[in-house]
Amino acid sequence: MNRGKATAISVCACVAISLAFTLTSCDGKDGVSKKVIVIGMDGLDALLCERLMDRGELPHLDALRQAGGYKPLATTIPPQSPVAWASFITGANPGVHGIFDFIHRNPARQYAPYYSAAETVGSEDGWEVGDHKIPLTFWPFSHHPTQTLLRREGTPFWDYLDEAGVPMWIYDIPANYPPSPSKHGHMCCLSGMGTPDLLGTYGTYQYFAEDVFVPKEEGGGMRKSLLFRHNEAAATLVGPRNSYLKTPADTEVSFTVYRHPTNATARIDLQDQTVVLKEGEWSEWCKVSFEMEMPAFLPNKDVRGICRFYLQEVHPTFRLYVTPINIDPSDPGDQKVTEPADFITDISERLGLFYTTGFQEDHKALSNGIFADSEFAHQADYVLTERMNLLQFAIEKYDEGFLFFYFSSTDVQAHMFWWDSQDEHPLRSSGEASRYHRSIVDLYKRMDDLVGELLQRFGEEATIMVMSDHGFCNFRRQFNLNTWLRDNGYIQPPECRKLTGCRRRFHDRCHHVNWSRTTAYGLGLNGLYVNLEGRERDGIVAPEERDALLNELSEKLLAIRDPLDGQPVIARVYRTDEVYWGPFVAMAPDLIVGYHRGYRASWATTLGDMTDKVISNNNSAWSADHCIAAEEVPGVIFSNRPILHPEPSLIDLAPTILGEFGVSPPETMSGRSVFDPAPVAMTWNGDRE
């Protein structure tokens, strides 16, 4: 018998047994501990899953589909990961959890972008001693030290499970850094997307090369010169900023590189470690300790991190890549990445050192030309291998209650390698584009094998769900929303090139925005804001004029056509006061721009830069995306139980999880269990229709 068919039949058997188990133990009083397992596969696309299932390439997922355990999963508006995962966590729309985009702004500062899910707040208090300013956090001083705050609002579903005494293990959950506390002590949680590196960024590589003549910082990394004398070169790793100084300064650690004069090998001496690498070889994780200078009467403070070295080339041009400095999971110090704080060291005692940053696949190194496609693929595969090891740890630790485990690979690798059409790729030949897209298919097949293993191990005793937050599509053309707003008179002056960097209200001469004449502006990947009087610091649009302006903008945006082929660029324009409800709607963009497949907001417009052209080709290795109209990129929900909800949505999953443990969802959760059929429609007098 064909192995795939045999496996699918065995999975069907597991599903059937699981369904029988569910029916006989739905009251939870038969002495069997309840188990619910949710596997989050970021960006797993419904259309691609269906094509591969139809071709027999995903036998385990297809077995769930055949048993009634599959539906496309409606995503959030907009379908951005922090927005979507916050809705998964709270079971609510963005008006409740307050995350509307990767990037938010502070209207009191007019246009001050920051990462939406977390914000680092500097210390303004402290005891000044020489060059230092030391926060005294104890009474009666109670100074506030520099700290990172979780900005996701609302109540996560796990708080209700925690209160009900349900044990929980949650691994790499996005939009939960710093990790929310477990008030009743029933949750162990490892933070995921949004967790910074040791520098406080979301991933800054450090690249050392002979052909870098002028050191520079770029989005996602630093390039540094390396000068050899007698095949020896000195270099420094930049570490976290010493915030105990009145004028904070970066910490540094020196290391030395010795290259062989003829062979393709090199030696790296870092603190008390020696690393010998061949060209094309990666090191294991290396520990590195950064010393923060303190006043003379206090000991200096050590902050510990980890990094890996990748020797890209020895001759003729020496090139060395260093990963972002990750928080050391074996010794995180004051950096809290798990709840409880020592859970991270428990994991490290078993697995050793591993990536702790939220963004682990270094897509910036590929986009910036540091990595070739094959190098990124290798690094991304290493991330997946570490994640599989973590899953094995999670499974061995799990015996009852709730288990959530997250995979980023299906999202980040898709951003870089997805290309499912014959259209010209931004960078690759048609053959290369097809070959790398096949790697995404192979990744889906690997995820399918994982599902099969989980079903074989837990299918008879657990409710298992596999879900994604959104789907995927090609990113071929980019739309500069702010350029369009400027060219249509909404941003002034006509020669304006930038919304940031201007401290004066009137700034026509340097081509910055003049807020006293600007009625609307874009920020982030999908947001459009009215420069509203009484809300924005320099707002000029009267509240009674807002509706007419929004209607005008919506109508014009939907009418835009691509001059290249006449295709519509924008599929939907959503008014947030119509699609959101809750206490934080007032902080939302006024409009969410939902692009057609193949289009997305331009790289420049997200932070307020304007280009000459409104629409242009995407020229980045980041060649696929999902930040478009929500209807265009649904996610998926698979389960070993029949999914009876006719049109399940991401906000239905939190109520589903609570329902499995007999916990009633709160009023803030607007969804319902995906395992329940549609409510019976009633007539006005209460009779069934």
C-alpha positions in Angstrom: 0.0 0.0 0.0 1.1 3.6 -0.7 2.7 5.0 2.5 0.8 8.3 2.2 -2.5 6.5 1.8 -1.7 4.2 4.7 -0.8 7.1 6.9 -4.0 9.0 5.9 -6.1 5.9 6.8 -4.4 5.5 10.2 -5.0 9.2 10.8 -8.7 8.8 9.9 -8.9 6.0 12.5 -7.3 8.3 15.1 -9.9 11.0 14.2 -12.8 8.6 14.5 -11.6 7.3 17.9 -11.1 10.9 19.0 -14.6 11.8 18.0 -16.0 8.9 19.9 -13.9 9.9 22.9 -15.3 13.4 22.7 -18.9 12.3 22.7 -18.4 10.0 25.7 -16.5 12.5 27.9 -17.9 15.9 27.0 -19.0 16.5 30.6 -15.4 16.1 31.9 -16.5 14.0 34.9 -15.2 10.6 33.8 -11.9 11.0 35.6 -9.9 11.7 32.5 -7.9 14.9 32.6 -8.8 17.2 29.7 -6.2 17.9 27.1 -6.3 20.6 24.5 -3.4 21.2 22.1 -3.2 24.2 19.7 -0.5 24.4 17.1 -0.1 27.9 15.7 1.5 28.0 12.2 1.9 31.6 11.3 0.8 32.4 7.8 -0.3 28.9 6.8 -2.3 29.7 3.7 -5.7 28.2 3.0 -5.5 28.2 -0.8 -2.1 26.5 -0.8 -3.2 24.0 1.8 -6.2 23.1 -0.3 -4.1 22.7 -3.4 -1.6 20.4 -1.7 -4.3 18.4 0.0 -6.1 17.9 -3.3 -2.8 16.6 -4.7 -2.3 14.2 -1.8 0.8 16.0 -0.5 -0.6 16.8 3.0 -2.2 13.4 4.0 -2.6 14.1 7.7 -4.2 17.5 7.3 -6.4 16.1 4.5 -7.5 13.3 6.8 -8.8 15.9 9.2 -10.5 17.7 6.3 -12.2 14.5 5.2 -13.5 14.0 8.7 -15.0 17.5 8.8 -12.2 19.1 10.7 -11.2 21.9 8.4 -12.3 25.4 7.4 -10.7 28.5 6.1 -10.3 30.9 9.1 -11.3 34.5 8.7 -8.5 36.8 9.8 -8.4 40.3 11.4 -8.7 43.7 9.8 -5.9 44.3 9.0 -4.3 40.8 8.6 -1.1 41.8 10.4 0.5 39.3 12.8 0.5 41.4 16.0 -3.1 42.4 15.3 -4.2 38.9 14.5 -2.4 37.2 17.4 -3.8 39.8 19.8 -7.3 38.9 18.6 -6.5 35.2 19.1 -5.3 35.9 22.6 -8.2 38.0 23.7 -11.0 36.6 21.5 -11.8 40.2 20.5 -11.5 42.7 17.8 -8.8 45.4 17.8 -11.0 47.9 19.5 -10.8 45.8 22.6 -7.1 44.9 22.6 -5.8 48.1 21.1 -3.4 46.7 18.5 -4.2 48.1 15.0 -0.9 47.7 13.1 2.8 46.9 13.6 3.3 50.7 14.0 1.3 53.1 16.1 1.6 56.8 16.7 1.2 59.1 19.7 -1.3 61.8 18.6 -0.2 64.1 21.4 3.2 64.2 19.6 1.5 64.4 16.2 3.5 61.8 14.4 5.8 59.7 16.7 5.9 56.1 15.5 6.5 53.2 17.8 6.1 49.4 17.9 2.5 48.7 18.8 2.6 45.6 21.0 5.3 46.8 23.4 7.0 50.1 24.4 10.2 50.8 26.2 9.8 53.6 28.6 13.0 55.3 29.8 13.7 56.2 33.4 13.3 59.9 34.2 14.1 59.5 37.9 17.3 58.6 39.6 20.1 59.4 42.0 22.7 61.4 40.2 26.2 60.4 41.1 29.0 61.8 38.9 28.3 60.5 35.3 25.6 58.2 36.5 21.9 58.3 37.3 20.8 55.3 39.3 17.1 54.6 39.8 16.3 53.8 43.5 13.3 51.5 43.1 12.7 51.0 46.8 10.6 53.1 49.2 10.5 56.0 49.8 12.2 56.8 46.5 10.2 54.4 44.2 12.0 55.5 41.1 10.8 53.8 37.9 13.7 52.1 36.0 13.8 51.9 32.2 11.4 49.1 31.4 9.5 47.6 28.5 5.7 47.6 28.8 3.2 45.2 27.1 0.8 47.5 25.2 -1.7 44.8 24.3 -4.9 45.5 26.2 -7.8 43.3 27.0 -7.7 40.0 29.0 -6.0 37.0 27.5 -8.0 33.8 27.5 -5.4 32.1 29.6 -6.3 34.4 32.6 -9.7 32.7 32.7 -8.1 29.2 32.5 -5.6 30.2 35.2 -8.4 31.2 37.5 -10.2 27.9 36.8 -7.0 26.0 37.8 -6.2 24.6 34.3 -2.5 23.9 33.9 -1.1 25.6 30.8 2.1 25.6 28.7 2.4 28.3 26.1 5.5 28.5 23.8 6.6 31.4 21.7 3.3 33.1 21.8 3.4 36.4 19.8 2.2 39.8 21.1 2.9 38.8 24.7 6.2 40.5 25.6 6.9 41.1 28.4 4.9 38.0 29.4 1.7 38.7 31.2 1.7 37.4 34.8 0.0 34.2 36.0 -2.0 35.4 39.0 -2.8 31.8 40.1 0.4 30.1 39.1 -1.0 27.6 36.6 0.7 29.0 33.5 4.2 28.6 32.1 4.8 30.9 29.1 7.7 31.7 26.8 7.3 35.0 24.9 7.6 35.0 21.1 7.2 37.7 18.4 8.0 41.1 20.0 10.8 39.8 22.3 13.8 42.0 21.7 17.5 41.1 21.4 19.9 42.3 24.1 20.3 45.6 22.3 16.6 46.3 22.8 15.9 46.0 19.1 13.9 43.3 17.2 17.1 41.8 15.8 20.3 43.6 14.9 23.0 41.5 13.2 26.6 42.7 13.1 28.6 42.2 9.9 32.4 42.5 9.6 34.1 42.7 6.2 37.2 44.0 4.5 35.2 45.7 1.8 33.2 47.8 4.3 35.1 51.1 4.2 32.6 53.3 6.0 30.8 51.6 9.0 27.1 52.1 8.9 23.8 51.1 10.5 21.0 49.8 8.3 17.6 48.5 9.0 18.2 45.3 10.9 21.9 45.4 11.2 25.4 47.1 11.3 28.2 46.9 8.8 31.7 47.3 10.2 35.2 47.6 8.7 37.7 44.8 9.4 41.4 45.7 8.9 43.9 42.8 8.9 47.5 43.2 9.8 49.6 40.0 9.4 46.3 38.1 9.2 45.1 39.4 12.5 42.2 41.9 13.0 40.6 43.5 16.0 36.8 44.0 16.2 34.1 44.9 18.7 30.6 43.6 19.3 28.1 46.3 20.3 26.0 45.4 23.3 23.1 46.9 25.3 23.1 50.6 26.1 24.2 51.5 29.6 21.1 53.3 30.8 22.6 54.0 34.2 24.7 56.8 32.7 23.3 60.3 32.5 24.1 60.1 28.8 23.4 56.5 27.9 26.2 54.8 25.8 26.6 51.4 24.1 28.6 48.7 25.8 31.2 46.9 23.8 33.1 43.6 23.9 36.4 43.2 21.9 37.3 40.1 20.0 40.1 39.1 17.7 40.0 37.3 14.3 42.9 35.3 13.0 42.7 34.1 9.4 44.8 31.5 7.9 47.1 32.9 5.2 46.3 30.3 2.6 43.5 28.0 3.9 39.8 29.0 4.1 39.8 28.9 7.9 39.8 31.4 10.7 40.0 31.6 14.5 37.9 33.9 16.7 38.9 34.7 20.2 36.0 36.1 22.2 36.5 36.6 26.0 37.4 33.1 27.3 36.3 31.2 24.1 38.1 30.2 21.0 36.1 29.4 17.9 37.7 27.8 14.8 35.6 27.9 11.6 35.9 26.8 8.0 34.5 29.0 5.3 30.8 28.5 5.1 30.6 27.1 8.6 28.5 28.3 11.6 29.7 28.3 15.2 27.7 26.9 18.1 26.1 29.5 20.4 28.8 31.6 22.2 28.2 33.3 25.5 29.2 37.0 25.7 29.1 39.2 28.8 28.8 43.0 28.5 29.9 45.1 31.4 28.0 48.2 32.4 30.1 50.7 34.3 28.6 51.8 37.6 29.7 54.4 40.2 33.0 53.4 42.0 31.2 52.4 45.2 29.0 49.8 43.3 30.1 46.7 41.4 29.8 46.9 37.6 26.8 45.2 36.2 27.2 42.3 33.8 24.5 41.7 31.1 24.8 38.3 29.4 23.9 37.3 25.9 24.6 34.7 23.3 25.5 34.9 19.6 26.6 32.7 16.7 29.3 33.4 14.1 29.0 32.6 10.5 32.2 32.6 8.4 31.0 33.6 5.0 34.3 34.1 3.2 38.0 34.0 4.0 39.8 34.8 0.7 39.9 37.1 -1.2 37.5 39.2 0.9 37.0 38.3 4.5 33.3 38.4 5.6 32.0 37.4 9.0 28.3 37.6 10.1 27.3 37.6 13.7 23.7 37.0 14.8 21.8 39.5 16.9 22.9 39.2 20.5 20.1 37.2 22.0 19.2 37.1 25.7 21.0 34.2 27.3 18.3 31.7 28.2 20.6 30.0 30.8 21.3 33.4 32.6 18.7 36.0 31.5 19.4 38.3 34.5 16.8 41.1 34.7 15.5 40.3 31.2 12.2 38.5 31.8 11.1 36.4 28.7 9.1 33.7 30.5 6.4 33.5 33.1 7.4 32.4 35.7 10.9 34.0 35.2 12.8 30.8 35.9 10.9 28.8 33.2 13.5 29.9 30.6 16.3 28.4 32.6 14.4 25.2 33.0 14.2 25.0 29.2 17.8 25.8 28.8 18.9 23.2 31.3 17.4 20.6 29.0 18.0 22.1 25.5 21.1 24.3 26.0 21.3 27.7 24.3 18.8 28.8 21.7 17.3 31.8 20.0 15.2 34.0 22.4 14.4 36.9 20.1 10.9 37.1 18.7 12.1 37.4 15.1 14.6 34.6 14.7 15.0 34.0 10.9 17.2 36.9 9.8 15.2 38.1 6.9 16.9 41.5 7.1 20.3 39.9 6.4 18.8 38.6 3.1 16.9 41.8 2.2 20.1 43.9 2.8 22.3 41.6 0.7 24.3 40.1 3.6 22.9 36.7 3.0 22.4 34.9 -0.3 19.2 33.0 -0.7 20.9 29.7 0.2 22.4 31.2 3.3 19.1 32.5 4.6 17.5 29.1 3.8 20.2 27.4 5.9 19.8 29.8 8.8 16.0 29.6 8.7 16.2 25.8 8.7 18.4 26.0 11.9 15.7 28.1 13.5 13.1 25.4 12.6 15.3 22.7 14.0 15.6 24.5 17.3 11.8 25.0 17.3 11.3 21.3 16.8 13.6 20.5 19.7 11.6 22.9 21.8 8.4 21.2 20.7 9.8 17.8 21.8 10.6 19.4 25.2 7.0 20.8 25.4 5.5 17.4 24.5 7.5 15.6 27.1 6.6 18.1 29.8 2.9 18.1 28.9 0.4 15.7 30.5 -2.8 17.6 30.9 -4.5 21.0 30.5 -3.7 23.4 27.7 -0.7 23.4 25.3 0.0 26.1 22.7 3.0 26.0 20.4 3.9 28.5 17.7 5.9 28.1 14.5 7.2 31.2 12.7 8.8 29.3 9.8 5.6 29.2 7.7 5.4 33.0 7.9 9.0 34.3 7.6 10.2 31.8 5.0 7.1 32.5 3.0 7.9 36.2 3.1 11.2 35.5 1.4 10.5 32.5 -0.8 6.8 32.5 -1.7 6.1 33.1 -5.4 3.2 31.1 -6.8 2.7 32.7 -10.2 4.5 33.2 -13.6 4.8 36.9 -13.0 8.3 38.4 -12.9 9.9 38.0 -9.5 11.4 41.2 -7.9 14.9 39.6 -7.8 15.0 36.0 -9.0 14.8 34.3 -12.3 11.6 32.3 -13.0 13.5 29.1 -12.4 14.9 30.3 -9.1 11.5 31.7 -8.0 9.9 28.3 -8.7 12.6 26.4 -6.9 12.4 28.5 -3.8 8.6 28.4 -3.7 8.9 24.6 -3.8 10.8 24.9 -0.5 7.6 26.4 0.9 5.7 23.4 -0.3 8.3 21.1 1.4 7.9 23.1 4.6 4.1 22.6 4.5 4.8 18.9 4.0 7.1 18.9 7.0 4.4 20.6 9.1 2.0 17.9 7.9 4.3 15.2 9.2 4.4 17.0 12.5 0.6 17.0 12.7 0.6 13.3 12.0 3.0 12.6 14.9 0.8 14.7 17.2 -2.3 12.8 16.1 -0.6 9.5 16.6 0.5 10.4 20.1 -2.5 12.4 21.4 -5.3 12.0 18.9 -7.3 9.5 21.1 -7.1 11.7 24.3 -6.9 15.3 23.3 -8.7 18.0 21.3 -6.1 19.1 18.7 -6.3 22.3 16.6 -3.9 23.5 14.0 -4.5 27.2 13.1 -2.9 30.1 11.3 -3.5 33.9 11.7 -3.6 34.7 8.0 -2.7 33.5 4.5 -0.2 34.6 1.9 0.2 36.0 -1.6 2.8 37.5 -3.9 4.0 41.1 -3.2 4.7 42.4 -6.7 3.8 46.1 -6.6 4.0 48.7 -3.8 1.7 51.7 -3.2 2.9 54.8 -1.5 -0.1 56.0 0.4 1.5 59.2 1.6 2.7 60.1 -1.9 -0.9 59.6 -3.2 -2.2 61.8 -0.3 0.3 64.5 -1.1 -0.4 64.4 -4.8 -4.1 64.7 -4.2 -3.7 67.7 -1.8 -4.3 66.0 1.5 -0.7 66.4 2.6 1.0 69.8 2.2 3.1 71.3 0.8 3.2 69.7 -2.7 7.0 69.2 -2.5 6.7 67.5 0.9 8.9 64.3 1.1 8.7 63.3 4.8 6.3 63.3 7.7 9.0 62.7 10.4 12.0 64.6 11.6 10.3 68.0 11.7 10.0 69.8 15.1 8.3 73.0 13.8 4.7 73.3 12.8 5.7 75.2 9.6 8.5 73.6 7.7 7.9 74.1 4.0 11.5 75.1 3.2 13.0 71.7 4.1 10.3 69.7 2.4 8.8 68.3 5.6 5.1 68.3 6.3 3.1 71.4 7.2 0.6 70.1 9.6 -1.4 73.3 9.6 -2.4 72.5 6.0 -2.5 68.7 6.1 -5.8 66.9 6.5 -4.9 63.2 6.3 -1.7 61.0 6.5 -0.7 57.4 6.4 1.2 55.4 9.0 2.2 51.7 9.2 1.2 49.1 6.7 -2.6 49.8 6.4 -3.5 52.8 8.5 -4.8 56.2 7.3 -5.5 58.9 9.9 -7.4 62.2 9.7 -5.5 65.1 11.1 -8.3 65.6 13.5 -8.8 68.7 15.6 -8.8 67.9 19.3 -7.1 64.5 18.8 -3.9 65.2 16.9 -1.6 67.8 18.5 -1.8 69.9 15.3 -5.2 68.7 14.1 -7.1 71.0 11.7 -10.1 68.8 10.5 -13.2 69.7 12.5 -15.0 66.7 13.9 -18.1 67.6 11.9 -16.1 67.4 8.7 -14.6 64.0 9.4 -17.3 61.8 7.8 -17.4 63.7 4.6 -13.6 63.5 4.4 -13.5 59.8 5.1 -16.2 59.1 2.4 -14.2 61.2 -0.1 -11.0 59.4 0.7 -12.6 55.9 0.5 -14.2 56.7 -2.9 -11.0 57.9 -4.4 -8.9 55.1 -3.0 -11.2 52.4 -4.4 -11.0 54.1 -7.8 -7.2 53.9 -8.1 -5.9 51.8 -11.0 -2.4 50.6 -11.7 -1.0 52.5 -14.7 0.9 49.4 -15.7 -2.1 47.2 -16.5 -5.2 49.1 -15.3 -5.9 46.7 -12.4 -7.5 48.0 -9.2 -5.0 48.5 -6.5 -7.2 48.6 -3.4 -10.0 46.0 -2.7 -11.5 47.4 0.4 -11.4 50.5 2.6 -12.7 49.8 6.1 -14.0 52.5 8.4 -12.7 51.5 11.9 -15.7 53.0 13.6 -17.8 50.5 11.7 -15.6 47.3 11.9 -14.3 47.8 15.5 -15.9 48.2 18.8 -14.5 48.6 22.3 -12.7 51.0 24.6 -9.7 51.7 22.3 -11.4 52.5 19.0 -10.5 56.1 19.4 -6.8 55.3 19.1 -7.3 53.4 15.8 -6.6 54.7 12.3 -9.7 56.2 10.8 -9.4 54.0 7.7 -7.8 50.6 7.1 -6.6 50.3 3.5 -7.1 46.8 2.2 -5.0 46.1 -0.9 -5.7 43.6 -3.7 -3.5 40.5 -3.9 -0.1 41.4 -5.4 -0.1 44.9 -3.9 0.9 46.3 -0.5 1.9 49.5 1.2 5.3 50.6 0.0 8.4 50.3 2.2 8.8 54.1 2.3 5.3 55.0 3.2 5.1 53.0 6.4 7.1 55.6 8.4 6.0 58.6 6.4 8.5 58.9 3.5 7.3 59.9 0.1 8.6 58.9 -3.3 8.3 60.3 -6.8 5.9 57.5 -7.9 2.7 56.5 -6.2 2.9 52.9 -7.5 6.2 51.1 -8.3 7.6 47.6 -8.4 8.6 45.9 -5.2 12.4 45.4 -5.4 13.0 43.6 -2.2 13.8 39.9 -1.4 10.7 40.3 0.9 8.5 39.2 -2.0 5.3 37.9 -0.5 3.0 39.4 2.1 -0.5 39.4 3.7 -1.0 43.0 4.9 -3.9 43.5 2.4 -7.7 43.1 2.4 -8.6 40.6 5.0 -10.9 38.7 2.7 -8.0 38.0 0.4 -5.8 36.0 2.8 -7.8 33.8 5.2 -5.9 31.5 7.6 -6.8 27.9 8.4 -8.3 25.9 11.2 -7.9 22.1 11.3 -9.1 19.9 14.1 -9.6 16.2 15.1 -13.1 17.2 15.9 -15.7 18.3 13.4 -15.8 22.1 12.9 -19.5 23.0 12.8 -19.2 26.8 12.7 -20.0 27.7 9.1 -17.6 30.6 8.9 -15.1 30.5 11.7 -13.0 33.5 12.5 -9.8 34.0 14.5 -11.8 35.6 17.4 -13.7 32.3 17.7 -10.7 30.4 18.9 -10.4 31.8 22.4 -14.1 31.0 23.2 -13.5 27.5 21.7 -10.5 26.9 24.0 -12.4 28.2 27.1 -15.4 26.1 26.2 -13.3 22.9 26.0 -12.5 23.4 29.7 -16.1 24.3 30.7 -15.2 28.0 31.2 -17.8 30.5 29.9 -16.3 33.3 27.7 -16.7 36.9 28.9 -18.8 39.5 27.1 -15.7 41.0 25.5 -15.3 37.9 23.4 -17.6 38.3 20.5 -17.0 34.8 18.9 -18.2 31.4 19.8 -16.9 27.8 19.7 -16.0 26.4 16.3 -17.3 23.1 17.5 -20.9 24.4 18.0 -23.4 24.6 15.2 -24.9 28.0 14.2 -27.4 29.2 16.8 -31.0 28.4 15.8 -32.7 31.5 14.3 -35.7 32.7 16.1 -38.8 34.7 15.0 -39.9 37.9 16.8 -42.2 35.9 19.2 -39.5 33.3 20.1 -40.6 30.5 17.8 -38.0 28.5 15.8 -37.9 29.3 12.1 
